Amino acid sequence: MQTLTLGPAGTYSHRAARATAEGDIAFSESVTAIVESVADGHHDRGVVPVENSIEGSVTEALDAFTDHDIAVVREIITPIRHALLAQTERFETVASHAQALAQCRSYLEQHHPEATPESVTSTARGVQRAREDPTVAAIGHPANADIEDATADDAENSGDTDGLGVLAEDIQDRSSNATRFLVVAPPTQRSEAGSKTTFIVYPSVDYPGLLLRMLEPFAENDINLTRVESRPSGERLGDYVFHIDIAAGLYEQRTQEALSAVEEIAEDGWVRRLGSYDSETVLY
């Protein structure tokens, strides 16, 4: 079984994938490409970030879920430990993923206000920039200082930093910083078993009280909503798709009743059940 996740080696997505993958891990630099590859059957599994406790949802992942038919089969919650990595203490640029830069905004403004933030495709890519250029620092997991042209497993065991040091640890603005990853699979792997369920609703209509009508069936069936988020449908201005997570499985009668009511409300559009799954917290 091959799992596709954000690369290169050493990203937080890679670490989450290592905790879940049963086979080889391959890399992409696009969340959309990961979801598309799984939906098309080119990869068995994908691991993508969907939400951070500081910066909120990863909108690229939500939009990819709308555009491609996939199943959600597992949830991984990982505490995020950011470190400042560089060859020297004198640097001009801090390179990392946009989410990581945002999660460390206060630290950077306080301790390195003169440094220019540079957004790159992943935290590991920022580490590569810092390794290649002494004027660039990176934000990433502290163990990333040990990773160079090798798998994370080999690098973490080698102890060879090649001149890239950890200047500061735990620089995230909040100690409770955590990211939620979803493991996606082809739609044939969709399950009704699990403690949580994700689905998408496109009502294709708009009128006062629409969202209230769609959410009421869950309250009436004593189902806790753990996330509700709207994203532009891309069809027309003011037209939205709703991403909803609930703390209940599709196998439960209360869930079936609530979703049946939502499907009636969205009869001009569609409701896509991405599946039920369990959640796991992984420390690394």
Secondary structure, DSSP 8 states (H G I E B T S, - for coil): -EEEEE-STT-HHHHHHHHH-SSEEEEES-HHHHHHHHHTTSSSEEEEEEEETTTEE-HHHHHHHHHS--EEEEEEEEE---EEEESSS--SEEEEEHHHHHHTHHHHHHH-TTSEEEEES-HHHHHHHHHH-TTEEEEE-GGGGG-SSS-HHHHHHH---TT-EEEEE--SS-TT-EEEEEEEE-GGG--S-SSEEEEEEE-----TTHHHHHHHHHHHTT--EEEEEEEE-SSSTT-EEEEEEESS-TTSHHHHHHHHHHHHHTTTSEEEEEEEE-EEE---
